[in-house]
Amino acid sequence: MTLLDSPIISGLKLLKPKLFNDERGYFFESYNSETLNKLGINDDFLQDNQSYSKKNVIRGLHFQVPPFAQAKLVRVVKGAALDVAVDLRKDSPTYAQYFSVLLSEENKLQFYIPEGFAHGFAVLEDNTIFAYKCSNIYHKESERTFLFNDNDLNIDWQIDNPIVSEKDTQGIRFKDFITPF
């Protein structure tokens, strides 16, 4: 696994697994704690999640507040998604800015998002399977959601008619949020 050029927001990391191809197909190591530690990712991942979505679904923007904040290591197993991380760290020079990256079955990129970021993704292909590791367990009372279409964040989700859950349409506005990070 190799670390690609760092995104414009510090702390975020893009990872490319070493792919072994032959006439049968391919193989790659999707998780190795020693390799991640060498790349500066030292989280103990405690929970794995997977979602299946139709094209045009937006999931997010979600995060958990301390002491249940989560780092995430995300990837697309099948299909494609635009993955988005919003910086919530009040002392960061990129506070309130977002970074997005295309994750797909083809590029096999993994995206590391440390604590202190909101996370979401837009599904760009039907039958997309999205997998992620979390450094903390899900804790409902600590979960927060921003409106996916908040004008202050101005995220380009690259979808014209999104399919969004009721929870995600009732998220808070960024301007009303006081960050604990």
C-alpha positions as a Markdown table, in Angstrom:
| # | Residue | x | y | z |
|---|---|---|---|---|
| 1 | Met | 0.0 | 0.0 | 0.0 |
| 2 | Thr | 1.3 | 3.4 | -0.9 |
| 3 | Leu | 0.4 | 6.9 | 0.3 |
| 4 | Leu | -0.6 | 9.2 | -2.6 |
| 5 | Asp | -0.1 | 12.9 | -2.7 |
| 6 | Ser | -1.6 | 14.4 | 0.4 |
| 7 | Pro | -4.9 | 16.1 | 0.0 |
| 8 | Ile | -5.1 | 19.9 | 0.5 |
| 9 | Ile | -6.4 | 19.4 | 4.0 |
| 10 | Ser | -3.9 | 18.1 | 6.6 |
| 11 | Gly | -4.7 | 14.8 | 8.2 |
| 12 | Leu | -6.6 | 13.3 | 5.3 |
| 13 | Lys | -4.8 | 10.5 | 3.5 |
| 14 | Leu | -5.3 | 8.8 | 0.1 |
| 15 | Leu | -4.0 | 5.2 | -0.1 |
| 16 | Lys | -3.4 | 3.0 | -3.1 |
| 17 | Pro | -3.2 | -0.8 | -2.4 |
| 18 | Lys | -0.6 | -2.8 | -4.2 |
| 19 | Leu | -2.5 | -4.8 | -6.8 |
| 20 | Phe | -1.5 | -8.3 | -8.0 |
| 21 | Asn | -3.1 | -9.0 | -11.4 |
| 22 | Asp | -3.0 | -12.2 | -13.5 |
| 23 | Glu | -5.3 | -14.2 | -15.8 |
| 24 | Arg | -7.5 | -15.2 | -12.9 |
| 25 | Gly | -8.3 | -11.6 | -11.8 |
| 26 | Tyr | -6.6 | -9.6 | -9.0 |
| 27 | Phe | -5.7 | -9.7 | -5.3 |
| 28 | Phe | -4.8 | -6.9 | -2.9 |
| 29 | Glu | -4.4 | -6.5 | 0.8 |
| 30 | Ser | -7.2 | -4.1 | 1.9 |
| 31 | Tyr | -6.1 | -3.8 | 5.5 |
| 32 | Asn | -2.8 | -4.3 | 7.4 |
| 33 | Ser | -2.3 | -2.4 | 10.6 |
| 34 | Glu | 1.5 | -2.5 | 10.4 |
| 35 | Thr | 1.5 | -1.0 | 6.9 |
| 36 | Leu | -1.0 | 1.7 | 8.0 |
| 37 | Asn | 1.2 | 2.5 | 11.1 |
| 38 | Lys | 4.2 | 3.1 | 8.8 |
| 39 | Leu | 2.0 | 5.5 | 6.8 |
| 40 | Gly | 1.1 | 7.4 | 9.9 |
| 41 | Ile | -2.4 | 5.9 | 10.6 |
| 42 | Asn | -2.3 | 4.5 | 14.1 |
| 43 | Asp | -6.0 | 4.1 | 14.9 |
| 44 | Asp | -7.4 | 0.9 | 16.3 |
| 45 | Phe | -10.4 | 0.2 | 14.1 |
| 46 | Leu | -13.2 | -1.3 | 16.2 |
| 47 | Gln | -16.2 | -1.5 | 13.9 |
| 48 | Asp | -16.7 | -2.3 | 10.2 |
| 49 | Asn | -19.7 | -1.0 | 8.2 |
| 50 | Gln | -20.9 | -1.6 | 4.7 |
| 51 | Ser | -23.7 | 0.0 | 2.7 |
| 52 | Tyr | -25.4 | -0.8 | -0.6 |
| 53 | Ser | -26.9 | 2.1 | -2.5 |
| 54 | Lys | -28.6 | 3.1 | -5.7 |
| 55 | Lys | -27.2 | 5.7 | -8.0 |
| 56 | Asn | -27.9 | 9.3 | -6.8 |
| 57 | Val | -28.1 | 8.4 | -3.1 |
| 58 | Ile | -26.3 | 10.9 | -0.8 |
| 59 | Arg | -25.4 | 9.6 | 2.7 |
| 60 | Gly | -24.1 | 12.2 | 5.1 |
| 61 | Leu | -22.7 | 14.5 | 6.4 |
| 62 | His | -22.2 | 12.5 | 9.6 |
| 63 | Phe | -19.8 | 12.5 | 12.5 |
| 64 | Gln | -19.7 | 11.7 | 16.2 |
| 65 | Val | -18.6 | 14.1 | 18.9 |
| 66 | Pro | -16.1 | 13.2 | 21.6 |
| 67 | Pro | -15.6 | 11.0 | 23.5 |
| 68 | Phe | -17.1 | 8.9 | 20.7 |
| 69 | Ala | -15.5 | 10.6 | 17.8 |
| 70 | Gln | -14.4 | 8.3 | 14.9 |
| 71 | Ala | -11.6 | 8.1 | 12.5 |
| 72 | Lys | -12.7 | 6.3 | 9.3 |
| 73 | Leu | -10.9 | 4.3 | 6.6 |
| 74 | Val | -13.3 | 4.1 | 3.6 |
| 75 | Arg | -13.4 | 2.5 | 0.2 |
| 76 | Val | -15.8 | 1.4 | -2.5 |
| 77 | Val | -16.0 | -2.4 | -3.1 |
| 78 | Lys | -18.3 | -2.2 | -6.1 |
| 79 | Gly | -19.4 | 0.8 | -8.2 |
| 80 | Ala | -18.3 | 4.4 | -7.6 |
| 81 | Ala | -18.9 | 7.2 | -5.1 |
| 82 | Leu | -17.8 | 10.8 | -4.5 |
| 83 | Asp | -16.4 | 10.8 | -1.0 |
| 84 | Val | -16.5 | 14.0 | 1.0 |
| 85 | Ala | -14.8 | 15.1 | 4.3 |
| 86 | Val | -15.4 | 18.5 | 6.0 |
| 87 | Asp | -12.8 | 19.9 | 8.4 |
| 88 | Leu | -14.4 | 20.6 | 11.8 |
| 89 | Arg | -11.1 | 21.3 | 13.6 |
| 90 | Lys | -11.4 | 24.9 | 14.9 |
| 91 | Asp | -7.7 | 25.6 | 14.9 |
| 92 | Ser | -7.1 | 24.2 | 11.4 |
| 93 | Pro | -6.3 | 26.6 | 8.6 |
| 94 | Thr | -8.8 | 24.6 | 6.5 |
| 95 | Tyr | -11.7 | 24.8 | 9.0 |
| 96 | Ala | -15.1 | 24.5 | 7.3 |
| 97 | Gln | -13.5 | 23.5 | 4.0 |
| 98 | Tyr | -14.1 | 20.2 | 2.3 |
| 99 | Phe | -12.1 | 17.7 | 0.2 |
| 100 | Ser | -13.7 | 15.3 | -2.2 |
| 101 | Val | -12.3 | 12.3 | -4.0 |
| 102 | Leu | -13.7 | 9.7 | -6.4 |
| 103 | Leu | -13.5 | 6.2 | -4.9 |
| 104 | Ser | -14.4 | 3.4 | -7.2 |
| 105 | Glu | -14.2 | -0.3 | -7.9 |
| 106 | Glu | -11.7 | 0.5 | -10.6 |
| 107 | Asn | -9.3 | 2.8 | -8.8 |
| 108 | Lys | -9.4 | 0.9 | -5.5 |
| 109 | Leu | -8.4 | 4.0 | -3.5 |
| 110 | Gln | -8.9 | 4.1 | 0.2 |
| 111 | Phe | -9.5 | 7.4 | 2.0 |
| 112 | Tyr | -8.4 | 7.9 | 5.6 |
| 113 | Ile | -10.5 | 10.5 | 7.5 |
| 114 | Pro | -9.2 | 11.3 | 11.1 |
| 115 | Glu | -11.4 | 12.4 | 14.0 |
| 116 | Gly | -12.6 | 16.0 | 13.6 |
| 117 | Phe | -14.2 | 15.7 | 10.2 |
| 118 | Ala | -17.8 | 15.2 | 9.0 |
| 119 | His | -18.1 | 12.6 | 6.3 |
| 120 | Gly | -20.5 | 11.8 | 3.5 |
| 121 | Phe | -20.6 | 10.3 | 0.0 |
| 122 | Ala | -22.7 | 10.6 | -3.2 |
| 123 | Val | -23.3 | 7.4 | -5.1 |
| 124 | Leu | -22.4 | 7.7 | -8.8 |
| 125 | Glu | -23.3 | 4.2 | -10.0 |
| 126 | Asp | -26.1 | 1.8 | -9.3 |
| 127 | Asn | -25.5 | -1.1 | -6.9 |
| 128 | Thr | -22.5 | 0.6 | -5.2 |
| 129 | Ile | -21.1 | -1.1 | -2.1 |
| 130 | Phe | -19.3 | 1.2 | 0.3 |
| 131 | Ala | -17.2 | -0.2 | 3.1 |
| 132 | Tyr | -15.6 | 1.6 | 6.0 |
| 133 | Lys | -13.7 | 0.9 | 9.2 |
| 134 | Cys | -14.4 | 3.1 | 12.3 |
| 135 | Ser | -12.0 | 3.7 | 15.2 |
| 136 | Asn | -14.9 | 3.9 | 17.7 |
| 137 | Ile | -18.3 | 2.2 | 18.0 |
| 138 | Tyr | -21.5 | 3.8 | 16.9 |
| 139 | His | -23.0 | 5.9 | 19.7 |
| 140 | Lys | -26.4 | 7.3 | 18.7 |
| 141 | Glu | -26.4 | 10.1 | 21.3 |
| 142 | Ser | -23.0 | 11.4 | 20.0 |
| 143 | Glu | -24.0 | 11.3 | 16.3 |
| 144 | Arg | -24.5 | 14.6 | 14.5 |
| 145 | Thr | -25.6 | 15.4 | 11.0 |
| 146 | Phe | -25.1 | 18.5 | 8.8 |
| 147 | Leu | -27.6 | 19.3 | 6.0 |
| 148 | Phe | -26.1 | 17.7 | 3.0 |
| 149 | Asn | -27.0 | 20.8 | 0.9 |
| 150 | Asp | -25.9 | 23.5 | 3.4 |
| 151 | Asn | -25.2 | 26.7 | 1.5 |
| 152 | Asp | -22.3 | 27.6 | 3.9 |
| 153 | Leu | -20.5 | 24.4 | 3.0 |
| 154 | Asn | -21.4 | 24.6 | -0.7 |
| 155 | Ile | -20.5 | 21.0 | -1.5 |
| 156 | Asp | -20.7 | 20.0 | -5.2 |
| 157 | Trp | -22.1 | 16.4 | -4.8 |
| 158 | Gln | -22.1 | 16.0 | -8.7 |
| 159 | Ile | -25.7 | 14.8 | -8.5 |
| 160 | Asp | -28.7 | 16.7 | -9.8 |
| 161 | Asn | -31.6 | 14.9 | -8.1 |
| 162 | Pro | -30.3 | 13.3 | -4.9 |
| 163 | Ile | -32.0 | 10.6 | -2.9 |
| 164 | Val | -31.6 | 11.5 | 0.7 |
| 165 | Ser | -32.8 | 10.0 | 4.0 |
| 166 | Glu | -35.1 | 11.9 | 6.3 |
| 167 | Lys | -32.4 | 12.1 | 8.9 |
| 168 | Asp | -30.0 | 13.8 | 6.3 |
| 169 | Thr | -32.7 | 16.3 | 5.3 |
| 170 | Gln | -33.1 | 17.4 | 8.9 |
| 171 | Gly | -29.5 | 17.9 | 9.7 |
| 172 | Ile | -28.1 | 21.1 | 11.4 |
| 173 | Arg | -26.7 | 24.0 | 9.5 |
| 174 | Phe | -23.0 | 24.5 | 9.8 |
| 175 | Lys | -23.4 | 28.1 | 11.0 |
| 176 | Asp | -25.3 | 26.8 | 14.0 |
| 177 | Phe | -22.6 | 24.3 | 15.0 |
| 178 | Ile | -20.0 | 24.9 | 17.7 |
| 179 | Thr | -17.2 | 22.5 | 17.1 |
| 180 | Pro | -15.8 | 20.3 | 20.0 |
| 181 | Phe | -12.8 | 19.5 | 17.9 |
